[in-house]
Structures are given as C-alpha cells and as structure tokens.
Amino acid sequence: MKKEHMIILIAVGSGLLATILVFNFLQSARVVVGRFILARTDIAKGQVIQESDIGFSKSVKRSDAKKLFFEMEDVVGQTARRDIASGDFIQRSHITRQKSEASQKKPLPIPPGMRALTVSRKDIVNVPDLLDIGSYVDIIGAKIGDTQSQEMRTIVVSRQVISVSPLDGSPIASITIAVMPDEAEVAVAAASLKPLQLLVRENRAEQRPFEASAGTIEVIRGVQKEGVLRR
C-alpha cells in the first residue's frame, strides 16, 4: 500500500474516532440523575391524578429528563390524557396541563367612591404589553380645543386597572379601570371622538387629582396675567 493511501486511511480513521467520542460525550452530557414522578397505581384516561396515585422513583439516570417531572405538585390535579400503568414514569405528554386556581387572574374590587370604566379593545390605540390587573395607567384622549379642533391631552392620571377580559391570559378584549365619575364622563366623551391611548406607569407615584377645569390667559404688553377659571 502506498504511503499516501496509508496517511489518508489514518486521517479518516482518526476523524471517525473523534466523531464517535464527541457523540458519546454529548449523549452522556444529556443524561440526568434524579428521582422522577411515576404512577403508583393504574391511572385511567380522563382521571384526575391525586397525590396517592403517584410517587418518586429511585435515583436513576435518564436521557429524557425534560419529558418527566421532578415535583409532585406539578402532576397532582392534572388529568391523564391516556392510560398510565402502575410503575410507569409520568411524562409531560401523558397529562393535560391546567392552570391552578392560584395562578388565575382575579378582578380587584372597585375602590369606595369610584366607578368601574370598561374600555373595549377597539377604543384603544394599542394595548401596552405591560398592562395587567393592578397596573396604574394614564389615559390620553381627544378634547375639543378653543379653536374647535381636536387636541390630544392627558385626561385621566394614575388610575388602576381592576380587571381585564378575558381572564385566562388570552389577548385582551377589554379593560376595566377604576375612575372618578367626572373622569369617566371625560373618557367616554374622548373615546367617541378618537381611540384612547393608555400609558402604563411604573407605580402609583406622582398621582394627582383629576382636574377638568379650563383656564384663560390674558396677555397685556407681554406680561402674562392669569384670568378667571371657568368651571
């Protein structure tokens, strides 16, 4: 055999050996040692799994650990999507994942003296990504100015979102904000002119009372003189 052929065979063999070693290393790196959740009794399809139905396995090595469960509370209360034999590991595909009651959103009560103003999604320019129950928002809306033209102004300041619809985490169809009666009137009037813009605040800080009053400014020889407020 020629020397050149020998060198080629050695190179190919070395490359193949390196590939096998890397593959074996990656396979072993994926193996997780732990105690996983398994069925202690036969679980029928459609059955709601109880704590007595499951338990922990012995410490074992599994390369499919991502498909299994480490915590019993992740399985208890879930519904079996198929029959699970006693002794089988509970896989994520075996059960229907349901939100616990603790994780479901709940509306907040209406504060005393305030009103619940519900705004439809179509009456909002864009629903802010950070908006959720408990958020504080400013509302920017259209008002008719002195020149009879529409002007965008902040019409409601730092009011809390007390509910969103739907409550299951689906795209928001409407939001409900706790406002004062006069704020509700101004917001409804503004929404009839143009969609509202919501601004989510970091917190309730810098809250100021709503002011619906308008004022006049009289200018005399370049000196501003405050006029009488119209209420």
C-alpha positions in Angstrom: 0.0 0.0 0.0 1.3 3.4 -0.9 2.3 5.8 1.8 -0.2 8.4 0.6 -3.1 5.9 0.9 -1.9 4.9 4.4 -2.0 8.6 5.5 -5.5 9.0 4.1 -6.7 5.9 5.9 -5.2 7.1 9.2 -6.8 10.5 8.8 -10.2 9.1 8.0 -10.0 6.7 11.0 -8.9 9.4 13.3 -11.8 11.6 12.2 -14.3 8.8 12.7 -12.9 8.0 16.1 -13.2 11.7 17.1 -16.8 11.8 15.9 -17.7 8.8 17.9 -16.0 10.2 21.1 -17.8 13.5 20.7 -21.2 11.8 20.1 -20.7 9.7 23.2 -19.8 12.7 25.2 -22.8 14.6 24.1 -25.0 11.6 24.9 -23.6 11.3 28.4 -24.0 15.1 29.0 -27.7 14.8 28.3 -28.1 12.1 31.0 -29.7 13.4 34.2 -29.6 11.6 37.5 -32.6 12.2 39.7 -35.8 10.9 41.3 -38.8 11.3 38.9 -42.5 11.1 39.3 -44.1 7.7 38.5 -47.5 6.1 38.8 -48.1 4.0 42.0 -51.4 2.7 40.7 -53.0 2.3 37.3 -54.3 5.7 36.1 -57.1 5.6 33.6 -57.5 8.1 30.8 -59.5 11.1 31.9 -58.8 10.5 35.6 -57.8 13.5 37.7 -54.5 12.5 39.3 -54.4 12.5 43.1 -51.3 12.5 45.4 -52.0 8.9 46.4 -51.7 7.9 42.7 -48.1 8.9 42.3 -44.7 8.8 44.0 -41.0 9.2 43.5 -38.8 6.7 41.7 -35.4 5.6 42.9 -32.5 7.7 41.8 -32.0 6.8 38.1 -30.2 8.1 35.0 -32.5 9.4 32.3 -31.6 11.0 29.0 -35.3 12.1 28.5 -35.5 14.0 31.8 -37.0 17.0 30.0 -40.1 14.9 29.4 -40.5 13.9 33.0 -41.5 15.5 36.3 -39.4 16.2 39.4 -42.2 17.7 41.6 -45.4 16.0 42.7 -47.3 19.4 42.8 -46.7 19.6 39.0 -48.8 16.4 38.5 -51.4 16.4 41.2 -54.7 17.8 40.0 -53.9 17.2 36.3 -55.9 15.0 34.0 -54.5 11.9 32.4 -54.6 12.0 28.6 -54.0 8.3 28.3 -53.9 5.1 30.4 -50.8 5.1 32.6 -49.7 1.7 34.0 -48.5 1.4 37.6 -44.7 1.8 37.7 -44.6 4.0 34.5 -42.9 7.4 34.6 -45.4 10.3 34.2 -44.4 12.1 31.0 -45.5 15.6 30.2 -47.3 14.3 27.1 -49.4 11.9 29.4 -51.3 14.7 31.2 -53.3 17.8 30.4 -51.6 20.8 31.9 -54.1 23.1 33.6 -53.6 26.4 35.4 -54.0 26.2 39.1 -56.6 28.5 40.8 -53.8 30.4 42.4 -52.3 31.4 39.0 -55.6 32.5 37.6 -56.2 36.2 37.4 -58.9 37.7 39.6 -60.5 41.2 39.3 -59.8 43.8 42.0 -62.7 45.4 44.0 -63.9 48.8 43.0 -62.5 51.4 45.5 -65.0 53.3 47.5 -66.4 56.4 45.8 -65.1 55.3 42.4 -66.6 53.8 39.3 -65.6 50.9 37.0 -65.0 52.2 33.5 -64.7 49.4 30.9 -63.0 50.3 27.7 -63.2 48.0 24.6 -60.1 47.0 22.7 -61.4 48.8 19.6 -61.5 52.1 21.6 -57.7 51.8 22.5 -54.9 52.6 20.0 -52.6 49.9 21.3 -52.8 47.8 24.4 -49.5 48.2 26.2 -47.5 44.9 26.7 -47.0 45.6 30.4 -50.7 46.2 31.1 -52.3 43.8 33.6 -54.6 43.7 36.6 -53.2 46.1 39.2 -51.3 48.3 36.7 -51.7 52.1 37.0 -52.3 53.9 33.8 -52.7 57.4 32.3 -55.3 57.9 29.6 -54.7 60.2 26.7 -57.7 61.2 24.7 -59.1 63.8 22.3 -60.8 67.0 23.5 -62.3 69.9 21.6 -59.9 72.9 22.0 -60.7 76.6 21.9 -60.3 76.6 18.1 -62.9 73.8 17.9 -60.2 71.4 16.7 -59.4 68.0 18.4 -56.4 68.1 20.7 -54.9 65.0 22.4 -54.5 65.5 26.1 -53.9 63.5 29.3 -57.4 63.2 30.6 -57.0 60.6 33.4 -53.9 60.3 35.5 -52.7 57.3 37.5 -55.8 55.1 37.8 -55.7 51.4 38.5 -56.7 48.6 36.1 -59.0 46.4 38.2 -59.9 43.8 35.6 -59.1 42.6 32.1 -61.3 40.4 29.8 -60.8 37.6 29.3 -59.1 36.5 32.5 -57.4 33.3 31.1 -54.4 35.1 29.6 -55.9 35.3 26.0 -55.5 38.6 24.1 -57.2 41.4 25.9 -60.6 42.3 24.5 -61.4 45.0 27.1 -60.0 46.5 30.3 -61.8 47.9 33.3 -60.3 50.9 35.2 -61.3 52.4 38.5 -62.0 56.2 37.9 -63.9 59.0 39.5 -67.3 59.9 38.0 -66.1 63.0 36.2 -63.1 61.2 34.8 -65.5 58.5 33.4 -67.5 61.2 31.6 -64.5 62.8 30.1 -63.1 59.4 29.0 -66.3 58.4 27.3 -66.6 61.7 25.5 -63.0 61.4 24.3 -63.5 57.8 23.1 -66.4 59.0 21.0 -64.0 61.3 19.2 -60.9 59.2 18.8 -59.4 55.9 20.2 -57.7 56.4 23.6 -54.0 55.9 24.3 -53.0 54.1 27.5 -49.7 54.7 29.2 -48.6 52.2 31.9 -47.0 53.8 34.9 -44.2 52.3 37.0 -46.3 52.5 40.1 -48.8 54.9 41.7 -46.2 57.5 42.4 -46.9 61.1 41.4 -50.6 60.6 41.4 -52.5 63.9 41.2 -56.3 64.5 41.4 -58.2 64.8 38.2 -58.8 68.4 37.0 -61.5 69.1 34.4 -61.3 72.9 34.8 -60.1 75.1 32.0 -58.5 78.5 32.3 -57.8 81.6 30.3 -54.7 83.7 29.9 -54.8 87.4 29.1 -51.6 88.9 27.7 -51.1 92.6 28.4 -48.0 94.3 26.9 -46.0 91.0 27.1 -46.9 90.3 30.7 -49.0 87.2 31.3 -52.0 87.8 33.5 -53.9 84.9 34.9 -57.6 85.0 34.0 -60.6 83.7 35.8 -61.0 79.9 35.8 -64.1 78.6 34.1 -65.8 75.8 35.9 
